[in-house]
Amino acid sequence: MNTKYTDEQTFTKVDFSVIPLEIGEYEYCTFINCNFSNTVLSGIRLLECEFIDCNFSNANLKNASFQDVQFKNCKMLGLQFDACNAFGFAAKFHTCQLDHSIFYKMKLSRSSFINCLLQSVDFTEADLKSTNLTNCNLQNATFQNTILEQADFRNSTHYSINPDQNRIKGAKFCLPEVVGLLDSYQIKIEK
C-alpha cells in the first residue's frame, strides 16, 4: 500500500477536524493556525515539521511519529504523548499550553519545553535527562521515578519534586522556587 509523502509544504488555517490530514509522511512541512483538535493522527509520520498557533487539544496520537518537530504557541490540552511511536521522538515546545498531557515512560532527553504551561502533566517514569524546562508553570505536574539529571528548571514555577523518588543530580533550579524540592518533607519554611 502506497502512503502519501509530502515535503516542504505550508498548510495555513486548515481545519483538519473537518478534512482529516491524510495518512502518510510529512517532512519539512509548516502548519500555521491549523486545527487538529479531536482528530486521529494514527499512522501519520511528521519529520522536522513546524507547527505555529495550532490547536491539538484532545487529538488521538496513537502510533503517530514526531521526529525533530517544533511546536510554537500551540494549544495541546490532554494529549497522550505516551501513545505516540517512541522511535526517534523529539519535540521542542515553545510557549505552548500542554496542561493535562501525559509523557509516561517517554524518553524526552532530545526535547525541550520553554515558556510552557505544563499544569497537571504526567512525567511519571519519563527520562528528562538534560531536558530544558525553563520558564514553565509546572503546577500539579507529576514526577515519580523520573530521570531529571542535568535538567534545567531555571525560572520555572510551582513544581513539587521529591528528591528521594526522582533522579535530580546536576539539575538546575532557581530561588525561591527550589523550595518545591522540599514539599514532600512537610516542613515549614519562613522568611
C-alpha positions as a Markdown table, in Angstrom:
| # | Residue | x | y | z |
|---|---|---|---|---|
| 1 | Met | 0.0 | 0.0 | 0.0 |
| 2 | Asn | 1.4 | 3.4 | -1.0 |
| 3 | Thr | 1.3 | 6.1 | 1.6 |
| 4 | Lys | 1.3 | 9.8 | 0.8 |
| 5 | Tyr | 4.6 | 11.6 | 1.0 |
| 6 | Thr | 4.6 | 15.4 | 1.4 |
| 7 | Asp | 7.6 | 17.7 | 1.8 |
| 8 | Glu | 8.3 | 21.4 | 2.2 |
| 9 | Gln | 4.6 | 22.3 | 2.0 |
| 10 | Thr | 2.9 | 25.0 | 4.1 |
| 11 | Phe | -0.6 | 24.5 | 5.4 |
| 12 | Thr | -2.4 | 27.6 | 6.6 |
| 13 | Lys | -5.7 | 27.8 | 8.5 |
| 14 | Val | -6.7 | 24.2 | 7.6 |
| 15 | Asp | -9.3 | 22.6 | 9.8 |
| 16 | Phe | -8.2 | 19.0 | 10.0 |
| 17 | Ser | -11.1 | 18.2 | 12.3 |
| 18 | Val | -13.3 | 18.6 | 9.2 |
| 19 | Ile | -10.9 | 17.4 | 6.5 |
| 20 | Pro | -8.5 | 14.9 | 8.2 |
| 21 | Leu | -4.8 | 15.0 | 7.4 |
| 22 | Glu | -4.1 | 12.1 | 5.0 |
| 23 | Ile | -2.1 | 9.2 | 6.5 |
| 24 | Gly | 1.4 | 9.4 | 5.3 |
| 25 | Glu | 4.8 | 11.0 | 5.8 |
| 26 | Tyr | 5.2 | 14.8 | 6.1 |
| 27 | Glu | 8.8 | 16.2 | 6.0 |
| 28 | Tyr | 9.9 | 19.8 | 6.4 |
| 29 | Cys | 6.3 | 21.0 | 6.4 |
| 30 | Thr | 4.9 | 24.0 | 8.2 |
| 31 | Phe | 1.4 | 24.2 | 9.7 |
| 32 | Ile | 0.2 | 27.7 | 10.6 |
| 33 | Asn | -3.0 | 28.3 | 12.6 |
| 34 | Cys | -4.4 | 24.8 | 11.8 |
| 35 | Asn | -7.0 | 22.9 | 13.9 |
| 36 | Phe | -6.1 | 19.3 | 14.8 |
| 37 | Ser | -8.5 | 19.2 | 17.9 |
| 38 | Asn | -10.2 | 15.8 | 18.4 |
| 39 | Thr | -8.5 | 14.4 | 15.2 |
| 40 | Val | -6.9 | 11.0 | 14.8 |
| 41 | Leu | -3.3 | 11.2 | 13.8 |
| 42 | Ser | -2.6 | 7.5 | 13.9 |
| 43 | Gly | -0.2 | 6.3 | 11.3 |
| 44 | Ile | 1.0 | 9.9 | 10.4 |
| 45 | Arg | 4.8 | 10.5 | 10.4 |
| 46 | Leu | 6.0 | 14.0 | 10.9 |
| 47 | Leu | 9.7 | 14.7 | 10.4 |
| 48 | Glu | 11.3 | 18.1 | 11.0 |
| 49 | Cys | 7.9 | 19.9 | 10.7 |
| 50 | Glu | 6.9 | 23.1 | 12.4 |
| 51 | Phe | 3.5 | 23.9 | 14.0 |
| 52 | Ile | 2.7 | 27.5 | 14.7 |
| 53 | Asp | -0.5 | 28.7 | 16.5 |
| 54 | Cys | -2.2 | 25.3 | 16.0 |
| 55 | Asn | -4.8 | 23.6 | 18.2 |
| 56 | Phe | -4.1 | 19.9 | 19.0 |
| 57 | Ser | -6.4 | 19.6 | 22.1 |
| 58 | Asn | -7.7 | 16.0 | 22.7 |
| 59 | Ala | -6.2 | 14.7 | 19.4 |
| 60 | Asn | -5.5 | 11.0 | 19.2 |
| 61 | Leu | -1.8 | 10.5 | 18.9 |
| 62 | Lys | -1.7 | 6.7 | 18.9 |
| 63 | Asn | 1.2 | 5.5 | 16.7 |
| 64 | Ala | 1.8 | 9.0 | 15.4 |
| 65 | Ser | 5.5 | 9.8 | 14.8 |
| 66 | Phe | 7.0 | 13.1 | 15.9 |
| 67 | Gln | 10.7 | 13.4 | 14.9 |
| 68 | Asp | 12.5 | 16.7 | 15.4 |
| 69 | Val | 9.3 | 18.7 | 15.3 |
| 70 | Gln | 8.7 | 22.2 | 16.7 |
| 71 | Phe | 5.5 | 23.5 | 18.3 |
| 72 | Lys | 5.2 | 27.2 | 18.8 |
| 73 | Asn | 2.3 | 28.9 | 20.6 |
| 74 | Cys | 0.2 | 25.7 | 20.2 |
| 75 | Lys | -2.8 | 24.6 | 22.4 |
| 76 | Met | -2.2 | 20.9 | 23.2 |
| 77 | Leu | -4.5 | 20.1 | 26.1 |
| 78 | Gly | -5.0 | 16.5 | 27.3 |
| 79 | Leu | -2.6 | 14.8 | 24.8 |
| 80 | Gln | -1.4 | 11.3 | 25.4 |
| 81 | Phe | 2.1 | 11.6 | 24.0 |
| 82 | Asp | 2.9 | 8.2 | 25.6 |
| 83 | Ala | 0.7 | 6.6 | 22.9 |
| 84 | Cys | 3.0 | 8.0 | 20.1 |
| 85 | Asn | 5.5 | 5.9 | 18.2 |
| 86 | Ala | 8.5 | 6.2 | 20.6 |
| 87 | Phe | 11.1 | 5.7 | 17.9 |
| 88 | Gly | 13.0 | 8.9 | 17.3 |
| 89 | Phe | 10.6 | 11.0 | 19.3 |
| 90 | Ala | 12.0 | 14.6 | 19.6 |
| 91 | Ala | 9.9 | 17.7 | 20.0 |
| 92 | Lys | 10.6 | 21.3 | 21.0 |
| 93 | Phe | 7.7 | 23.1 | 22.7 |
| 94 | His | 7.9 | 26.9 | 22.9 |
| 95 | Thr | 5.1 | 28.9 | 24.5 |
| 96 | Cys | 2.7 | 26.0 | 24.3 |
| 97 | Gln | -0.2 | 25.0 | 26.6 |
| 98 | Leu | 0.2 | 21.3 | 27.4 |
| 99 | Asp | -2.0 | 21.1 | 30.5 |
| 100 | His | -3.2 | 17.6 | 31.4 |
| 101 | Ser | -0.9 | 15.9 | 28.9 |
| 102 | Ile | 0.8 | 12.6 | 29.5 |
| 103 | Phe | 4.5 | 11.7 | 28.9 |
| 104 | Tyr | 4.5 | 8.5 | 30.9 |
| 105 | Lys | 7.8 | 6.5 | 30.5 |
| 106 | Met | 8.9 | 8.6 | 27.5 |
| 107 | Lys | 12.4 | 9.4 | 26.5 |
| 108 | Leu | 12.4 | 13.2 | 26.3 |
| 109 | Ser | 16.2 | 14.0 | 26.5 |
| 110 | Arg | 16.1 | 15.4 | 23.0 |
| 111 | Ser | 13.1 | 17.6 | 23.7 |
| 112 | Ser | 12.6 | 21.0 | 25.3 |
| 113 | Phe | 9.8 | 22.9 | 27.0 |
| 114 | Ile | 10.3 | 26.7 | 27.1 |
| 115 | Asn | 7.7 | 29.2 | 28.4 |
| 116 | Cys | 5.1 | 26.4 | 28.5 |
| 117 | Leu | 2.1 | 25.7 | 30.7 |
| 118 | Leu | 2.6 | 22.2 | 32.0 |
| 119 | Gln | -0.1 | 22.1 | 34.7 |
| 120 | Ser | -1.1 | 18.6 | 35.8 |
| 121 | Val | 1.2 | 17.0 | 33.2 |
| 122 | Asp | 2.3 | 13.4 | 34.0 |
| 123 | Phe | 6.1 | 12.9 | 33.7 |
| 124 | Thr | 6.0 | 9.6 | 35.7 |
| 125 | Glu | 9.0 | 7.3 | 34.9 |
| 126 | Ala | 10.0 | 9.6 | 32.0 |
| 127 | Asp | 13.6 | 10.3 | 31.0 |
| 128 | Leu | 14.1 | 14.1 | 31.0 |
| 129 | Lys | 17.9 | 13.9 | 31.3 |
| 130 | Ser | 19.4 | 17.3 | 30.1 |
| 131 | Thr | 15.9 | 18.5 | 29.1 |
| 132 | Asn | 15.3 | 22.2 | 29.1 |
| 133 | Leu | 12.2 | 23.1 | 31.1 |
| 134 | Thr | 12.8 | 26.8 | 31.6 |
| 135 | Asn | 10.2 | 29.4 | 32.5 |
| 136 | Cys | 7.4 | 26.8 | 32.7 |
| 137 | Asn | 4.4 | 26.6 | 35.0 |
| 138 | Leu | 4.5 | 23.0 | 36.4 |
| 139 | Gln | 1.7 | 23.3 | 39.0 |
| 140 | Asn | 0.5 | 19.8 | 39.9 |
| 141 | Ala | 2.8 | 18.1 | 37.4 |
| 142 | Thr | 3.7 | 14.6 | 38.5 |
| 143 | Phe | 7.3 | 13.5 | 38.8 |
| 144 | Gln | 7.6 | 9.9 | 40.1 |
| 145 | Asn | 10.7 | 7.8 | 39.3 |
| 146 | Thr | 11.6 | 10.4 | 36.7 |
| 147 | Ile | 15.1 | 10.9 | 35.5 |
| 148 | Leu | 15.8 | 14.7 | 35.8 |
| 149 | Glu | 19.6 | 14.6 | 35.8 |
| 150 | Gln | 21.1 | 17.8 | 34.3 |
| 151 | Ala | 17.5 | 19.0 | 33.5 |
| 152 | Asp | 17.1 | 22.8 | 33.5 |
| 153 | Phe | 14.2 | 24.1 | 35.6 |
| 154 | Arg | 15.5 | 27.7 | 36.0 |
| 155 | Asn | 12.7 | 30.3 | 36.2 |
| 156 | Ser | 10.1 | 27.5 | 36.2 |
| 157 | Thr | 7.4 | 27.7 | 38.9 |
| 158 | His | 5.0 | 25.7 | 41.1 |
| 159 | Tyr | 6.9 | 22.4 | 40.7 |
| 160 | Ser | 6.9 | 19.8 | 43.5 |
| 161 | Ile | 9.7 | 17.2 | 43.1 |
| 162 | Asn | 10.6 | 14.6 | 45.7 |
| 163 | Pro | 14.4 | 14.1 | 45.5 |
| 164 | Asp | 14.0 | 10.7 | 47.2 |
| 165 | Gln | 11.8 | 9.4 | 44.3 |
| 166 | Asn | 13.4 | 11.1 | 41.4 |
| 167 | Arg | 17.0 | 11.3 | 40.0 |
| 168 | Ile | 17.9 | 15.0 | 40.1 |
| 169 | Lys | 21.8 | 15.0 | 40.2 |
| 170 | Gly | 23.1 | 18.1 | 38.3 |
| 171 | Ala | 19.6 | 19.6 | 37.7 |
| 172 | Lys | 19.4 | 23.4 | 37.7 |
| 173 | Phe | 16.9 | 25.3 | 39.8 |
| 174 | Cys | 16.5 | 28.9 | 40.9 |
| 175 | Leu | 15.5 | 30.6 | 44.1 |
| 176 | Pro | 12.9 | 30.9 | 45.5 |
| 177 | Glu | 11.1 | 28.1 | 43.6 |
| 178 | Val | 13.8 | 25.5 | 44.6 |
| 179 | Val | 11.8 | 25.0 | 47.8 |
| 180 | Gly | 9.5 | 22.8 | 45.7 |
| 181 | Leu | 12.1 | 20.1 | 46.3 |
| 182 | Leu | 11.2 | 20.2 | 50.0 |
| 183 | Asp | 7.4 | 19.8 | 49.7 |
| 184 | Ser | 7.4 | 16.1 | 50.4 |
| 185 | Tyr | 9.1 | 16.6 | 53.7 |
| 186 | Gln | 6.2 | 18.7 | 55.0 |
| 187 | Ile | 8.5 | 21.2 | 56.7 |
| 188 | Lys | 7.7 | 24.9 | 57.4 |
| 189 | Ile | 10.0 | 27.4 | 55.7 |
| 190 | Glu | 9.8 | 31.0 | 56.9 |
| 191 | Lys | 11.4 | 34.2 | 55.5 |
